[in-house]
Amino acid sequence: MRTVVCGALAAIAIAGFTTAAEAKKCIKASGEGTGVTHELATELAKVALNNSITSWGGKAAGKASTSCKYELVLSVCKAQSRACK
């Protein structure tokens, strides 16, 4: 009897954890921007990131990270952040 009760409690606990994890969906969103300077390209990448998160229907979870590089005479930046619904 004790084994059945413990097994049932464990099953209920596992079911509770899986439904809580499934209720909150998170993704790694990104956006890219191109500009003459790093500052302009970074801002455009952040705007593209925010548009990506908004169109997915989520909210940003954490700080956005950016990385930039020069391609010919333009700066190309990519902004990434975690987003959850």
CNS distance restraints for C-alpha pairs under 8 A (distance, minus, plus):
assign (resid   1 and name CA) (resid   5 and name CA) 6.37 0.50 0.50
assign (resid   2 and name CA) (resid   6 and name CA) 6.12 0.50 0.50
assign (resid   3 and name CA) (resid   7 and name CA) 5.96 0.50 0.50
assign (resid   4 and name CA) (resid   8 and name CA) 6.08 0.50 0.50
assign (resid   5 and name CA) (resid   9 and name CA) 6.18 0.50 0.50
assign (resid   6 and name CA) (resid  10 and name CA) 6.12 0.50 0.50
assign (resid   7 and name CA) (resid  11 and name CA) 6.17 0.50 0.50
assign (resid   8 and name CA) (resid  12 and name CA) 6.23 0.50 0.50
assign (resid   9 and name CA) (resid  13 and name CA) 6.16 0.50 0.50
assign (resid  10 and name CA) (resid  14 and name CA) 6.16 0.50 0.50
assign (resid  11 and name CA) (resid  15 and name CA) 6.10 0.50 0.50
assign (resid  12 and name CA) (resid  16 and name CA) 6.15 0.50 0.50
assign (resid  13 and name CA) (resid  17 and name CA) 6.37 0.50 0.50
assign (resid  14 and name CA) (resid  18 and name CA) 6.26 0.50 0.50
assign (resid  15 and name CA) (resid  19 and name CA) 6.26 0.50 0.50
assign (resid  16 and name CA) (resid  20 and name CA) 6.29 0.50 0.50
assign (resid  17 and name CA) (resid  21 and name CA) 6.22 0.50 0.50
assign (resid  18 and name CA) (resid  22 and name CA) 6.08 0.50 0.50
assign (resid  19 and name CA) (resid  23 and name CA) 6.08 0.50 0.50
assign (resid  20 and name CA) (resid  24 and name CA) 6.91 0.50 0.50
assign (resid  21 and name CA) (resid  25 and name CA) 7.63 0.50 0.50
assign (resid  24 and name CA) (resid  84 and name CA) 6.62 0.50 0.50
assign (resid  24 and name CA) (resid  85 and name CA) 5.92 0.50 0.50
assign (resid  25 and name CA) (resid  84 and name CA) 5.51 0.50 0.50
assign (resid  25 and name CA) (resid  85 and name CA) 5.54 0.50 0.50
assign (resid  26 and name CA) (resid  82 and name CA) 6.82 0.50 0.50
assign (resid  26 and name CA) (resid  83 and name CA) 5.43 0.50 0.50
assign (resid  26 and name CA) (resid  84 and name CA) 4.05 0.50 0.50
assign (resid  26 and name CA) (resid  85 and name CA) 6.46 0.50 0.50
assign (resid  27 and name CA) (resid  82 and name CA) 5.79 0.50 0.50
assign (resid  27 and name CA) (resid  83 and name CA) 5.40 0.50 0.50
assign (resid  27 and name CA) (resid  84 and name CA) 6.41 0.50 0.50
assign (resid  28 and name CA) (resid  80 and name CA) 6.83 0.50 0.50
assign (resid  28 and name CA) (resid  81 and name CA) 5.77 0.50 0.50
assign (resid  28 and name CA) (resid  82 and name CA) 4.55 0.50 0.50
assign (resid  28 and name CA) (resid  83 and name CA) 6.18 0.50 0.50
assign (resid  29 and name CA) (resid  49 and name CA) 6.66 0.50 0.50
assign (resid  29 and name CA) (resid  52 and name CA) 6.77 0.50 0.50
assign (resid  29 and name CA) (resid  53 and name CA) 6.49 0.50 0.50
assign (resid  29 and name CA) (resid  80 and name CA) 5.69 0.50 0.50
assign (resid  29 and name CA) (resid  81 and name CA) 5.51 0.50 0.50
assign (resid  29 and name CA) (resid  82 and name CA) 6.00 0.50 0.50
assign (resid  29 and name CA) (resid  83 and name CA) 6.38 0.50 0.50
assign (resid  30 and name CA) (resid  48 and name CA) 7.63 0.50 0.50
assign (resid  30 and name CA) (resid  49 and name CA) 5.15 0.50 0.50
assign (resid  30 and name CA) (resid  52 and name CA) 7.06 0.50 0.50
assign (resid  30 and name CA) (resid  78 and name CA) 6.91 0.50 0.50
assign (resid  30 and name CA) (resid  79 and name CA) 5.47 0.50 0.50
assign (resid  30 and name CA) (resid  80 and name CA) 4.29 0.50 0.50
assign (resid  30 and name CA) (resid  81 and name CA) 6.46 0.50 0.50
assign (resid  31 and name CA) (resid  45 and name CA) 5.10 0.50 0.50
assign (resid  31 and name CA) (resid  46 and name CA) 6.55 0.50 0.50
assign (resid  31 and name CA) (resid  47 and name CA) 7.54 0.50 0.50
assign (resid  31 and name CA) (resid  48 and name CA) 4.62 0.50 0.50
assign (resid  31 and name CA) (resid  49 and name CA) 4.10 0.50 0.50
assign (resid  31 and name CA) (resid  50 and name CA) 7.80 0.50 0.50
assign (resid  31 and name CA) (resid  52 and name CA) 6.91 0.50 0.50
assign (resid  31 and name CA) (resid  78 and name CA) 5.75 0.50 0.50
assign (resid  31 and name CA) (resid  79 and name CA) 5.28 0.50 0.50
assign (resid  31 and name CA) (resid  80 and name CA) 6.62 0.50 0.50
assign (resid  32 and name CA) (resid  44 and name CA) 7.11 0.50 0.50
assign (resid  32 and name CA) (resid  45 and name CA) 4.36 0.50 0.50
assign (resid  32 and name CA) (resid  46 and name CA) 7.68 0.50 0.50
assign (resid  32 and name CA) (resid  48 and name CA) 6.24 0.50 0.50
assign (resid  32 and name CA) (resid  49 and name CA) 7.35 0.50 0.50
assign (resid  32 and name CA) (resid  76 and name CA) 7.24 0.50 0.50
assign (resid  32 and name CA) (resid  77 and name CA) 5.72 0.50 0.50
assign (resid  32 and name CA) (resid  78 and name CA) 4.45 0.50 0.50
assign (resid  32 and name CA) (resid  79 and name CA) 6.30 0.50 0.50
assign (resid  33 and name CA) (resid  41 and name CA) 4.87 0.50 0.50
assign (resid  33 and name CA) (resid  42 and name CA) 6.50 0.50 0.50
assign (resid  33 and name CA) (resid  43 and name CA) 7.49 0.50 0.50
assign (resid  33 and name CA) (resid  44 and name CA) 4.69 0.50 0.50
assign (resid  33 and name CA) (resid  45 and name CA) 4.08 0.50 0.50
assign (resid  33 and name CA) (resid  46 and name CA) 7.82 0.50 0.50
assign (resid  33 and name CA) (resid  48 and name CA) 7.13 0.50 0.50
assign (resid  33 and name CA) (resid  76 and name CA) 5.86 0.50 0.50
assign (resid  33 and name CA) (resid  77 and name CA) 5.36 0.50 0.50
assign (resid  33 and name CA) (resid  78 and name CA) 6.50 0.50 0.50
assign (resid  34 and name CA) (resid  40 and name CA) 7.64 0.50 0.50
assign (resid  34 and name CA) (resid  41 and name CA) 4.74 0.50 0.50
assign (resid  34 and name CA) (resid  44 and name CA) 7.05 0.50 0.50
assign (resid  34 and name CA) (resid  45 and name CA) 7.62 0.50 0.50
assign (resid  34 and name CA) (resid  74 and name CA) 6.70 0.50 0.50
assign (resid  34 and name CA) (resid  75 and name CA) 5.69 0.50 0.50
assign (resid  34 and name CA) (resid  76 and name CA) 4.53 0.50 0.50
assign (resid  34 and name CA) (resid  77 and name CA) 6.41 0.50 0.50
assign (resid  35 and name CA) (resid  40 and name CA) 5.45 0.50 0.50
assign (resid  35 and name CA) (resid  41 and name CA) 4.45 0.50 0.50
assign (resid  35 and name CA) (resid  44 and name CA) 7.87 0.50 0.50
assign (resid  35 and name CA) (resid  74 and name CA) 5.71 0.50 0.50
assign (resid  35 and name CA) (resid  75 and name CA) 5.37 0.50 0.50
assign (resid  35 and name CA) (resid  76 and name CA) 6.65 0.50 0.50
assign (resid  36 and name CA) (resid  40 and name CA) 6.87 0.50 0.50
assign (resid  36 and name CA) (resid  41 and name CA) 7.18 0.50 0.50
assign (resid  36 and name CA) (resid  73 and name CA) 7.11 0.50 0.50
assign (resid  36 and name CA) (resid  74 and name CA) 4.92 0.50 0.50
assign (resid  36 and name CA) (resid  75 and name CA) 5.81 0.50 0.50
assign (resid  37 and name CA) (resid  41 and name CA) 6.25 0.50 0.50
assign (resid  37 and name CA) (resid  74 and name CA) 7.02 0.50 0.50
assign (resid  37 and name CA) (resid  75 and name CA) 5.81 0.50 0.50
assign (resid  38 and name CA) (resid  42 and name CA) 5.90 0.50 0.50
assign (resid  38 and name CA) (resid  68 and name CA) 6.86 0.50 0.50
assign (resid  38 and name CA) (resid  75 and name CA) 5.63 0.50 0.50
assign (resid  38 and name CA) (resid  76 and name CA) 7.54 0.50 0.50
assign (resid  38 and name CA) (resid  77 and name CA) 7.32 0.50 0.50
assign (resid  39 and name CA) (resid  43 and name CA) 6.27 0.50 0.50
assign (resid  40 and name CA) (resid  44 and name CA) 6.23 0.50 0.50
assign (resid  41 and name CA) (resid  45 and name CA) 6.09 0.50 0.50
assign (resid  41 and name CA) (resid  75 and name CA) 6.18 0.50 0.50
assign (resid  41 and name CA) (resid  76 and name CA) 6.02 0.50 0.50
assign (resid  41 and name CA) (resid  77 and name CA) 5.55 0.50 0.50
assign (resid  42 and name CA) (resid  46 and name CA) 6.24 0.50 0.50
assign (resid  42 and name CA) (resid  66 and name CA) 7.05 0.50 0.50
assign (resid  42 and name CA) (resid  68 and name CA) 7.54 0.50 0.50
assign (resid  42 and name CA) (resid  77 and name CA) 5.55 0.50 0.50
assign (resid  42 and name CA) (resid  78 and name CA) 7.34 0.50 0.50
assign (resid  42 and name CA) (resid  79 and name CA) 7.39 0.50 0.50
assign (resid  43 and name CA) (resid  47 and name CA) 6.26 0.50 0.50
assign (resid  44 and name CA) (resid  48 and name CA) 6.18 0.50 0.50
assign (resid  45 and name CA) (resid  49 and name CA) 6.09 0.50 0.50
assign (resid  45 and name CA) (resid  77 and name CA) 6.09 0.50 0.50
assign (resid  45 and name CA) (resid  78 and name CA) 5.70 0.50 0.50
assign (resid  45 and name CA) (resid  79 and name CA) 5.46 0.50 0.50
assign (resid  46 and name CA) (resid  50 and name CA) 6.18 0.50 0.50
assign (resid  46 and name CA) (resid  64 and name CA) 7.87 0.50 0.50
assign (resid  46 and name CA) (resid  79 and name CA) 5.80 0.50 0.50
assign (resid  47 and name CA) (resid  51 and name CA) 6.19 0.50 0.50
assign (resid  48 and name CA) (resid  52 and name CA) 6.13 0.50 0.50
assign (resid  49 and name CA) (resid  53 and name CA) 6.26 0.50 0.50
assign (resid  49 and name CA) (resid  79 and name CA) 6.34 0.50 0.50
assign (resid  49 and name CA) (resid  80 and name CA) 6.93 0.50 0.50
assign (resid  49 and name CA) (resid  81 and name CA) 7.80 0.50 0.50
assign (resid  50 and name CA) (resid  54 and name CA) 6.05 0.50 0.50
assign (resid  51 and name CA) (resid  55 and name CA) 6.01 0.50 0.50
assign (resid  52 and name CA) (resid  56 and name CA) 6.26 0.50 0.50
assign (resid  53 and name CA) (resid  57 and name CA) 6.32 0.50 0.50
assign (resid  53 and name CA) (resid  58 and name CA) 5.60 0.50 0.50
assign (resid  53 and name CA) (resid  59 and name CA) 6.38 0.50 0.50
assign (resid  53 and name CA) (resid  60 and name CA) 6.97 0.50 0.50
assign (resid  53 and name CA) (resid  83 and name CA) 6.59 0.50 0.50
assign (resid  54 and name CA) (resid  58 and name CA) 5.97 0.50 0.50
assign (resid  54 and name CA) (resid  59 and name CA) 7.10 0.50 0.50
assign (resid  57 and name CA) (resid  85 and name CA) 6.67 0.50 0.50
assign (resid  58 and name CA) (resid  83 and name CA) 5.97 0.50 0.50
assign (resid  58 and name CA) (resid  84 and name CA) 5.22 0.50 0.50
assign (resid  58 and name CA) (resid  85 and name CA) 4.38 0.50 0.50
assign (resid  59 and name CA) (resid  83 and name CA) 5.37 0.50 0.50
assign (resid  59 and name CA) (resid  84 and name CA) 5.61 0.50 0.50
assign (resid  59 and name CA) (resid  85 and name CA) 6.39 0.50 0.50
assign (resid  60 and name CA) (resid  81 and name CA) 6.74 0.50 0.50
assign (resid  60 and name CA) (resid  82 and name CA) 6.00 0.50 0.50
assign (resid  60 and name CA) (resid  83 and name CA) 4.34 0.50 0.50
assign (resid  60 and name CA) (resid  84 and name CA) 6.54 0.50 0.50
assign (resid  61 and name CA) (resid  81 and name CA) 7.18 0.50 0.50
assign (resid  61 and name CA) (resid  82 and name CA) 5.31 0.50 0.50
assign (resid  61 and name CA) (resid  83 and name CA) 5.12 0.50 0.50
assign (resid  61 and name CA) (resid  84 and name CA) 6.42 0.50 0.50
assign (resid  62 and name CA) (resid  81 and name CA) 6.75 0.50 0.50
assign (resid  62 and name CA) (resid  82 and name CA) 6.44 0.50 0.50
assign (resid  63 and name CA) (resid  81 and name CA) 6.44 0.50 0.50
assign (resid  64 and name CA) (resid  79 and name CA) 6.27 0.50 0.50
assign (resid  64 and name CA) (resid  80 and name CA) 5.44 0.50 0.50
assign (resid  64 and name CA) (resid  81 and name CA) 4.57 0.50 0.50
assign (resid  64 and name CA) (resid  82 and name CA) 7.78 0.50 0.50
assign (resid  65 and name CA) (resid  79 and name CA) 5.53 0.50 0.50
assign (resid  65 and name CA) (resid  80 and name CA) 5.31 0.50 0.50
assign (resid  65 and name CA) (resid  81 and name CA) 6.40 0.50 0.50
assign (resid  66 and name CA) (resid  77 and name CA) 6.65 0.50 0.50
assign (resid  66 and name CA) (resid  78 and name CA) 5.49 0.50 0.50
assign (resid  66 and name CA) (resid  79 and name CA) 4.29 0.50 0.50
assign (resid  66 and name CA) (resid  80 and name CA) 6.40 0.50 0.50
assign (resid  67 and name CA) (resid  77 and name CA) 5.50 0.50 0.50
assign (resid  67 and name CA) (resid  78 and name CA) 5.44 0.50 0.50
assign (resid  67 and name CA) (resid  79 and name CA) 6.68 0.50 0.50
assign (resid  68 and name CA) (resid  75 and name CA) 6.68 0.50 0.50
assign (resid  68 and name CA) (resid  76 and name CA) 5.55 0.50 0.50
assign (resid  68 and name CA) (resid  77 and name CA) 4.08 0.50 0.50
assign (resid  68 and name CA) (resid  78 and name CA) 6.42 0.50 0.50
assign (resid  69 and name CA) (resid  75 and name CA) 5.71 0.50 0.50
assign (resid  69 and name CA) (resid  76 and name CA) 5.49 0.50 0.50
assign (resid  69 and name CA) (resid  77 and name CA) 6.48 0.50 0.50
assign (resid  70 and name CA) (resid  74 and name CA) 5.70 0.50 0.50
assign (resid  70 and name CA) (resid  75 and name CA) 4.41 0.50 0.50
assign (resid  70 and name CA) (resid  76 and name CA) 6.08 0.50 0.50
assign (resid  71 and name CA) (resid  75 and name CA) 6.08 0.50 0.50
assign (resid  71 and name CA) (resid  76 and name CA) 6.82 0.50 0.50
